[in-house]
Amino acid sequence: MGAIDQTSEPAGTYLSGKLLIAMPGIGDPRFERAVIFVCAHDEEHAMGLTVNRPVEGLMLADLLDRLDIPTVMDSAPGLDDPILIGGPVERERGFVLHTADYRSEHSLPVGEDIALTATREVLETLAHGAGPRRSVMALGYAGWGAGQLEREIRDNVWLTCAADEALLFGDDHDHKWSQALAKLGVDPGLLSATAGQA
């Protein structure tokens, strides 16, 4: 893990704090039916975490054990939560997306109620059962260069919607994509797999 680049524009600028919903036929299996929370977005780059792709068989307790971070109690909240595949970039780097009731000096606020922390300290706090009210751990992230995300949205690669705690932290990963579309009033069965412009 490591410090987060906090040089991006304040939350609320561009799409920070919003969800990206992959359109059918995206053409990249890494993002098929992906729901991505945008953590940072400015004129130079965008960064987000996929919130609906658990790593098969890897739970928070397993990761803490691999990092030699002892848990205070076996039943600390969230120890049996799955680790998510945050995206294809820097897959060995970990990020904790969490409610803003926990913040450290290394936390990046993403809107009023959500923050992102990428330090060992947040994992130690979670291991002691004293972390944020809700959180999810992801390995890797999705990233875009200057103007790339804006182009993809114009090309109908992504839909956007407001984030909520159920979509960010809920455990129904198989249905988050259709739940995010439902927030927009979109029936997934009516979406075309052929992206294009009207």
KOLLUM-178404 format. One record per residue (C-alpha): residue number from 1; x negated, z, y negated. Coordinates in pm, 1 decimal, padded with zeros to 6 digits. Layout:
residues N
{pt NUM {X Z Y}};
...
END
This chain:
residues 198
{pt 1 {00000.0 00000.0 00000.0}};
{pt 2 {-00114.8 -00001.9 -00359.6}};
{pt 3 {-00005.1 00017.9 -00717.8}};
{pt 4 {00268.2 -00215.3 -00836.5}};
{pt 5 {00199.0 -00458.0 -01119.0}};
{pt 6 {00405.3 -00310.5 -01399.9}};
{pt 7 {00325.7 -00581.3 -01656.0}};
{pt 8 {00648.4 -00771.1 -01598.3}};
{pt 9 {00931.8 -00777.0 -01848.5}};
{pt 10 {01166.9 -00475.9 -01860.0}};
{pt 11 {01444.8 -00457.1 -01603.6}};
{pt 12 {01747.8 -00657.5 -01709.5}};
{pt 13 {01541.6 -00955.6 -01822.5}};
{pt 14 {01598.2 -01265.8 -01612.6}};
{pt 15 {01724.4 -01176.2 -01261.1}};
{pt 16 {01554.9 -00838.9 -01208.3}};
{pt 17 {01797.9 -00607.1 -01030.0}};
{pt 18 {02012.0 -00891.9 -00892.9}};
{pt 19 {02053.4 -01026.1 -00540.7}};
{pt 20 {01967.1 -01376.4 -00428.8}};
{pt 21 {02181.1 -01514.3 -00146.5}};
{pt 22 {02035.7 -01806.5 00048.5}};
{pt 23 {02257.1 -02111.8 00070.4}};
{pt 24 {02307.0 -02270.1 00414.3}};
{pt 25 {02051.8 -02537.0 00497.2}};
{pt 26 {01780.1 -02377.0 00285.8}};
{pt 27 {01527.1 -02557.2 00505.1}};
{pt 28 {01296.0 -02259.0 00552.7}};
{pt 29 {01365.2 -02036.7 00855.5}};
{pt 30 {01200.7 -01741.1 00676.9}};
{pt 31 {01487.6 -01744.4 00427.6}};
{pt 32 {01782.2 -01864.4 00637.9}};
{pt 33 {02079.5 -01633.9 00553.9}};
{pt 34 {01844.1 -01412.2 00350.0}};
{pt 35 {01962.2 -01158.5 00094.6}};
{pt 36 {01678.9 -01080.9 -00147.6}};
{pt 37 {01673.2 -00809.3 -00412.4}};
{pt 38 {01481.2 -00931.7 -00719.6}};
{pt 39 {01245.0 -00652.9 -00824.4}};
{pt 40 {01062.0 -00836.8 -01101.7}};
{pt 41 {01126.7 -01164.8 -01281.7}};
{pt 42 {00975.4 -01302.0 -01597.2}};
{pt 43 {00850.2 -01635.4 -01728.5}};
{pt 44 {00536.0 -01620.2 -01512.0}};
{pt 45 {00662.1 -01503.9 -01173.9}};
{pt 46 {00938.0 -01349.9 -00964.6}};
{pt 47 {00910.0 -01098.7 -00681.7}};
{pt 48 {01176.7 -00973.4 -00444.2}};
{pt 49 {01239.2 -00797.3 -00114.4}};
{pt 50 {01457.3 -00930.1 00165.3}};
{pt 51 {01703.1 -00652.0 00249.3}};
{pt 52 {01862.5 -00789.4 00566.8}};
{pt 53 {01571.5 -00862.3 00803.2}};
{pt 54 {01465.4 -00560.8 01013.4}};
{pt 55 {01138.7 -00572.5 01208.2}};
{pt 56 {01238.1 -00562.2 01574.1}};
{pt 57 {01168.5 -00215.7 01720.0}};
{pt 58 {00985.1 -00067.1 01418.8}};
{pt 59 {01134.8 00240.9 01256.6}};
{pt 60 {01010.2 00448.9 00964.6}};
{pt 61 {00898.3 00727.2 01201.6}};
{pt 62 {00681.0 00474.5 01391.7}};
{pt 63 {00519.1 00352.1 01071.3}};
{pt 64 {00452.1 00705.5 00946.9}};
{pt 65 {00289.9 00784.3 01282.0}};
{pt 66 {00069.1 00472.7 01261.6}};
{pt 67 {-00040.0 00576.7 00911.7}};
{pt 68 {-00114.4 00933.4 01027.3}};
{pt 69 {00149.1 01077.6 00793.7}};
{pt 70 {00296.1 01384.6 00966.0}};
{pt 71 {00667.2 01451.3 00942.8}};
{pt 72 {00775.2 01804.3 00862.1}};
{pt 73 {01078.7 01786.3 01085.3}};
{pt 74 {01189.5 01543.3 01352.2}};
{pt 75 {01525.4 01499.3 01185.2}};
{pt 76 {01415.5 01417.4 00829.9}};
{pt 77 {01665.6 01171.9 00680.0}};
{pt 78 {01576.5 00808.0 00730.4}};
{pt 79 {01314.6 00847.9 01003.6}};
{pt 80 {01518.0 00626.6 01236.3}};
{pt 81 {01576.0 00361.3 00967.4}};
{pt 82 {01428.8 00020.7 01052.6}};
{pt 83 {01140.4 -00125.6 00858.0}};
{pt 84 {01237.1 -00452.7 00691.2}};
{pt 85 {01052.0 -00782.3 00661.3}};
{pt 86 {01038.0 -00794.6 00282.2}};
{pt 87 {00906.6 -01148.8 00274.1}};
{pt 88 {00624.9 -01377.7 00385.0}};
{pt 89 {00368.4 -01275.2 00120.2}};
{pt 90 {00121.7 -00990.2 00193.8}};
{pt 91 {00302.9 -00882.7 00511.5}};
{pt 92 {00067.6 -00585.9 00555.5}};
{pt 93 {00163.3 -00439.1 00215.2}};
{pt 94 {00445.2 -00185.9 00207.5}};
{pt 95 {00714.5 -00129.8 -00053.1}};
{pt 96 {00980.6 00140.3 -00072.1}};
{pt 97 {01296.5 00036.4 -00254.1}};
{pt 98 {01493.1 00346.7 -00345.7}};
{pt 99 {01749.8 00515.4 -00564.2}};
{pt 100 {01607.7 00625.4 -00897.6}};
{pt 101 {01655.1 00996.2 -00828.1}};
{pt 102 {01293.2 00979.0 -00705.2}};
{pt 103 {01024.2 00845.2 -00936.0}};
{pt 104 {00651.1 00879.7 -00950.0}};
{pt 105 {00412.0 00752.4 -01212.5}};
{pt 106 {00366.6 00445.3 -00989.5}};
{pt 107 {00737.7 00365.7 -00955.5}};
{pt 108 {00871.8 00048.5 -01111.7}};
{pt 109 {01226.6 00093.6 -01247.2}};
{pt 110 {01451.2 -00197.4 -01148.9}};
{pt 111 {01770.1 -00139.7 -01344.9}};
{pt 112 {01918.7 00201.1 -01411.5}};
{pt 113 {01969.6 00323.3 -01056.8}};
{pt 114 {01698.0 00156.8 -00844.8}};
{pt 115 {01319.1 00180.6 -00839.0}};
{pt 116 {01034.8 00036.3 -00633.2}};
{pt 117 {00731.9 00237.8 -00525.7}};
{pt 118 {00435.4 00111.5 -00324.5}};
{pt 119 {00213.0 00415.7 -00276.8}};
{pt 120 {00133.3 00641.9 00015.7}};
{pt 121 {00278.1 00929.0 -00188.6}};
{pt 122 {00636.7 00802.8 -00149.9}};
{pt 123 {00589.4 00780.7 00228.1}};
{pt 124 {00460.7 01137.9 00237.8}};
{pt 125 {00764.5 01247.3 00037.8}};
{pt 126 {00995.6 01068.9 00282.6}};
{pt 127 {00811.9 01229.8 00576.4}};
{pt 128 {00885.2 01571.2 00425.6}};
{pt 129 {01256.1 01495.0 00386.8}};
{pt 130 {01227.0 01530.3 00009.2}};
{pt 131 {01249.8 01167.2 -00093.8}};
{pt 132 {01517.3 00973.2 -00276.5}};
{pt 133 {01883.3 00990.3 -00182.2}};
{pt 134 {01864.0 00640.1 -00031.3}};
{pt 135 {01567.2 00418.4 00047.0}};
{pt 136 {01441.3 00131.8 00256.7}};
{pt 137 {01084.1 00040.2 00350.1}};
{pt 138 {00977.5 -00325.4 00357.1}};
{pt 139 {00657.3 -00499.7 00458.7}};
{pt 140 {00565.7 -00802.5 00250.3}};
{pt 141 {00761.4 -00966.0 -00027.5}};
{pt 142 {00900.7 -01296.8 -00147.5}};
{pt 143 {00727.7 -01444.6 -00449.5}};
{pt 144 {00778.1 -01736.2 -00686.1}};
{pt 145 {00550.9 -01890.5 -00948.9}};
{pt 146 {00640.6 -01974.7 -01307.8}};
{pt 147 {00978.2 -02152.4 -01320.8}};
{pt 148 {01001.9 -02190.4 -00942.4}};
{pt 149 {01295.5 -01954.7 -00887.3}};
{pt 150 {01483.3 -02105.3 -01181.2}};
{pt 151 {01437.4 -02454.6 -01028.3}};
{pt 152 {01556.2 -02333.9 -00687.0}};
{pt 153 {01869.7 -02184.4 -00842.9}};
{pt 154 {01938.5 -02509.1 -01032.4}};
{pt 155 {01894.8 -02695.8 -00700.9}};
{pt 156 {02157.8 -02471.3 -00535.1}};
{pt 157 {01910.0 -02302.6 -00302.2}};
{pt 158 {02027.5 -01953.3 -00406.7}};
{pt 159 {02344.7 -01790.8 -00531.6}};
{pt 160 {02311.2 -01469.8 -00733.0}};
{pt 161 {02524.1 -01156.8 -00743.8}};
{pt 162 {02508.1 -00796.3 -00856.1}};
{pt 163 {02339.0 -00554.4 -00619.0}};
{pt 164 {02507.5 -00246.6 -00477.4}};
{pt 165 {02386.7 00035.6 -00255.0}};
{pt 166 {02569.5 -00091.4 00055.2}};
{pt 167 {02387.7 -00424.3 00036.9}};
{pt 168 {02051.9 -00269.4 -00050.3}};
{pt 169 {02047.2 00030.6 00179.4}};
{pt 170 {02324.2 -00022.9 00434.8}};
{pt 171 {02235.6 -00068.2 00799.6}};
{pt 172 {02470.2 -00359.4 00878.9}};
{pt 173 {02190.0 -00615.5 00846.3}};
{pt 174 {02371.6 -00881.0 01051.0}};
{pt 175 {02655.7 -00898.9 00798.6}};
{pt 176 {02482.7 -00845.0 00462.3}};
{pt 177 {02468.0 -01219.5 00393.7}};
{pt 178 {02842.8 -01267.5 00441.1}};
{pt 179 {02913.1 -00939.8 00255.3}};
{pt 180 {02706.8 -01059.9 -00042.1}};
{pt 181 {02894.9 -01390.8 -00044.2}};
{pt 182 {03225.3 -01201.3 -00025.9}};
{pt 183 {03127.9 -01018.4 -00348.4}};
{pt 184 {03136.9 -01361.4 -00511.8}};
{pt 185 {03463.9 -01456.4 -00341.7}};
{pt 186 {03283.9 -01716.4 -00128.2}};
{pt 187 {03384.9 -01785.1 00231.9}};
{pt 188 {03061.4 -01858.2 00426.0}};
{pt 189 {03253.7 -02100.8 00651.3}};
{pt 190 {03330.9 -02322.6 00354.2}};
{pt 191 {02971.1 -02359.9 00234.9}};
{pt 192 {02802.0 -02690.7 00300.1}};
{pt 193 {02462.1 -02693.4 00464.7}};
{pt 194 {02363.5 -02976.2 00232.0}};
{pt 195 {02234.0 -02848.2 -00100.6}};
{pt 196 {02288.6 -03070.2 -00398.1}};
{pt 197 {02405.4 -03083.4 -00754.4}};
{pt 198 {02754.9 -03160.4 -00874.8}};
END
